[in-house]
Amino acid sequence: MSKPVLIDATVANAGTESGEVELNGLVPVGVYVPAGAEGVTLTFNASASEGGAKAPIKDIAGVAYSVTIGATAAYYPLGGAVFKGVHFITLVVAAQTGAIVFQLSCRPAVEA
């Protein structure tokens, strides 16, 4: 198995959504949440093209896929299957005081 690829997803000061991240055939399998993250829920949006319309990523039951996070630095594993086939992704959180950088830990789709 190859080493995970780390991709930054930055939420701007007073923002609720990260900039768009191109996955290039990779699948997020975890997320590093830095200390100071505000809010308790992290959700995800997907789009098929750069700058394209975004839609929430949902599980097989049609429920928005989310991760409960805390304010201390931590690593949270993600259900890789819900991200397979996603080309562009954004992370959505409560409004942040100060910019914050999440790191997605990704693997090639064949390994996820």
Contacts in CASP RR format, 6 or more apart in sequence:
PFRMAT RR
TARGET T0000
AUTHOR 0000-0000-0000
METHOD contacts of the structure
MODEL  1
MSKPVLIDATVANAGTESGEVELNGLVPVGVYVPAGAEGVTLTFNASASE
GGAKAPIKDIAGVAYSVTIGATAAYYPLGGAVFKGVHFITLVVAAQTGAI
VFQLSCRPAVEA
1 107 0 8 1.000
1 111 0 8 1.000
2 107 0 8 1.000
2 108 0 8 1.000
2 111 0 8 1.000
4 29 0 8 1.000
4 105 0 8 1.000
4 106 0 8 1.000
4 107 0 8 1.000
5 26 0 8 1.000
5 105 0 8 1.000
5 106 0 8 1.000
5 107 0 8 1.000
6 32 0 8 1.000
6 103 0 8 1.000
6 104 0 8 1.000
6 105 0 8 1.000
6 106 0 8 1.000
7 21 0 8 1.000
7 23 0 8 1.000
7 26 0 8 1.000
7 28 0 8 1.000
7 103 0 8 1.000
7 104 0 8 1.000
7 106 0 8 1.000
8 21 0 8 1.000
8 101 0 8 1.000
8 102 0 8 1.000
8 103 0 8 1.000
8 104 0 8 1.000
9 18 0 8 1.000
9 19 0 8 1.000
9 21 0 8 1.000
9 89 0 8 1.000
9 90 0 8 1.000
9 91 0 8 1.000
9 101 0 8 1.000
9 102 0 8 1.000
9 103 0 8 1.000
9 104 0 8 1.000
10 18 0 8 1.000
10 19 0 8 1.000
10 99 0 8 1.000
10 100 0 8 1.000
10 101 0 8 1.000
10 102 0 8 1.000
11 17 0 8 1.000
11 18 0 8 1.000
11 19 0 8 1.000
11 91 0 8 1.000
11 93 0 8 1.000
11 96 0 8 1.000
11 99 0 8 1.000
11 100 0 8 1.000
11 101 0 8 1.000
11 102 0 8 1.000
12 96 0 8 1.000
12 98 0 8 1.000
12 99 0 8 1.000
13 96 0 8 1.000
13 97 0 8 1.000
13 98 0 8 1.000
13 99 0 8 1.000
14 95 0 8 1.000
14 96 0 8 1.000
14 97 0 8 1.000
14 98 0 8 1.000
15 95 0 8 1.000
15 96 0 8 1.000
16 92 0 8 1.000
16 93 0 8 1.000
16 94 0 8 1.000
16 95 0 8 1.000
16 96 0 8 1.000
17 45 0 8 1.000
17 90 0 8 1.000
17 91 0 8 1.000
17 92 0 8 1.000
17 93 0 8 1.000
18 90 0 8 1.000
18 91 0 8 1.000
18 92 0 8 1.000
18 102 0 8 1.000
19 90 0 8 1.000
20 47 0 8 1.000
20 50 0 8 1.000
20 51 0 8 1.000
20 88 0 8 1.000
20 89 0 8 1.000
20 90 0 8 1.000
21 88 0 8 1.000
21 89 0 8 1.000
21 90 0 8 1.000
21 104 0 8 1.000
22 50 0 8 1.000
22 87 0 8 1.000
22 88 0 8 1.000
23 83 0 8 1.000
23 86 0 8 1.000
23 87 0 8 1.000
23 88 0 8 1.000
23 89 0 8 1.000
23 106 0 8 1.000
25 85 0 8 1.000
25 87 0 8 1.000
25 108 0 8 1.000
25 109 0 8 1.000
26 106 0 8 1.000
26 107 0 8 1.000
26 108 0 8 1.000
26 109 0 8 1.000
27 80 0 8 1.000
27 83 0 8 1.000
27 84 0 8 1.000
27 85 0 8 1.000
27 86 0 8 1.000
27 106 0 8 1.000
27 107 0 8 1.000
27 108 0 8 1.000
27 109 0 8 1.000
27 112 0 8 1.000
28 78 0 8 1.000
28 80 0 8 1.000
28 83 0 8 1.000
28 89 0 8 1.000
28 104 0 8 1.000
28 105 0 8 1.000
28 106 0 8 1.000
29 77 0 8 1.000
29 78 0 8 1.000
29 79 0 8 1.000
29 80 0 8 1.000
29 105 0 8 1.000
29 106 0 8 1.000
29 107 0 8 1.000
29 112 0 8 1.000
30 75 0 8 1.000
30 76 0 8 1.000
30 77 0 8 1.000
30 78 0 8 1.000
30 104 0 8 1.000
30 105 0 8 1.000
31 42 0 8 1.000
31 67 0 8 1.000
31 75 0 8 1.000
31 76 0 8 1.000
31 78 0 8 1.000
31 91 0 8 1.000
31 102 0 8 1.000
31 103 0 8 1.000
31 104 0 8 1.000
31 105 0 8 1.000
32 73 0 8 1.000
32 74 0 8 1.000
32 75 0 8 1.000
32 102 0 8 1.000
32 103 0 8 1.000
32 105 0 8 1.000
33 42 0 8 1.000
33 69 0 8 1.000
33 70 0 8 1.000
33 73 0 8 1.000
33 74 0 8 1.000
33 75 0 8 1.000
33 76 0 8 1.000
33 102 0 8 1.000
34 73 0 8 1.000
34 100 0 8 1.000
34 101 0 8 1.000
34 102 0 8 1.000
35 71 0 8 1.000
35 72 0 8 1.000
35 73 0 8 1.000
36 71 0 8 1.000
36 72 0 8 1.000
36 73 0 8 1.000
36 100 0 8 1.000
37 69 0 8 1.000
37 70 0 8 1.000
37 71 0 8 1.000
37 93 0 8 1.000
37 96 0 8 1.000
37 100 0 8 1.000
37 102 0 8 1.000
38 71 0 8 1.000
38 93 0 8 1.000
38 94 0 8 1.000
38 95 0 8 1.000
38 96 0 8 1.000
38 97 0 8 1.000
38 100 0 8 1.000
39 69 0 8 1.000
39 70 0 8 1.000
39 71 0 8 1.000
39 93 0 8 1.000
39 94 0 8 1.000
40 68 0 8 1.000
40 69 0 8 1.000
40 70 0 8 1.000
40 94 0 8 1.000
41 66 0 8 1.000
41 67 0 8 1.000
41 68 0 8 1.000
41 69 0 8 1.000
41 93 0 8 1.000
41 94 0 8 1.000
42 66 0 8 1.000
42 67 0 8 1.000
42 68 0 8 1.000
42 69 0 8 1.000
42 76 0 8 1.000
42 91 0 8 1.000
42 92 0 8 1.000
42 93 0 8 1.000
42 102 0 8 1.000
43 56 0 8 1.000
43 57 0 8 1.000
43 64 0 8 1.000
43 65 0 8 1.000
43 66 0 8 1.000
43 67 0 8 1.000
43 91 0 8 1.000
43 92 0 8 1.000
43 93 0 8 1.000
44 56 0 8 1.000
44 57 0 8 1.000
44 65 0 8 1.000
44 83 0 8 1.000
44 89 0 8 1.000
44 90 0 8 1.000
44 91 0 8 1.000
44 92 0 8 1.000
45 54 0 8 1.000
45 55 0 8 1.000
45 56 0 8 1.000
45 57 0 8 1.000
45 89 0 8 1.000
45 90 0 8 1.000
45 92 0 8 1.000
46 54 0 8 1.000
46 55 0 8 1.000
46 56 0 8 1.000
46 57 0 8 1.000
46 86 0 8 1.000
46 87 0 8 1.000
46 88 0 8 1.000
46 89 0 8 1.000
47 53 0 8 1.000
47 54 0 8 1.000
47 55 0 8 1.000
47 87 0 8 1.000
47 88 0 8 1.000
47 89 0 8 1.000
47 90 0 8 1.000
48 87 0 8 1.000
48 88 0 8 1.000
49 87 0 8 1.000
49 88 0 8 1.000
50 88 0 8 1.000
51 88 0 8 1.000
52 88 0 8 1.000
54 90 0 8 1.000
56 64 0 8 1.000
56 65 0 8 1.000
57 64 0 8 1.000
57 65 0 8 1.000
57 82 0 8 1.000
57 83 0 8 1.000
57 86 0 8 1.000
57 89 0 8 1.000
58 64 0 8 1.000
58 65 0 8 1.000
58 82 0 8 1.000
59 65 0 8 1.000
59 82 0 8 1.000
65 79 0 8 1.000
65 82 0 8 1.000
67 76 0 8 1.000
67 78 0 8 1.000
69 76 0 8 1.000
69 93 0 8 1.000
75 105 0 8 1.000
80 112 0 8 1.000
81 112 0 8 1.000
83 89 0 8 1.000
83 112 0 8 1.000
84 109 0 8 1.000
84 112 0 8 1.000
85 109 0 8 1.000
89 104 0 8 1.000
91 102 0 8 1.000
91 104 0 8 1.000
93 100 0 8 1.000
END
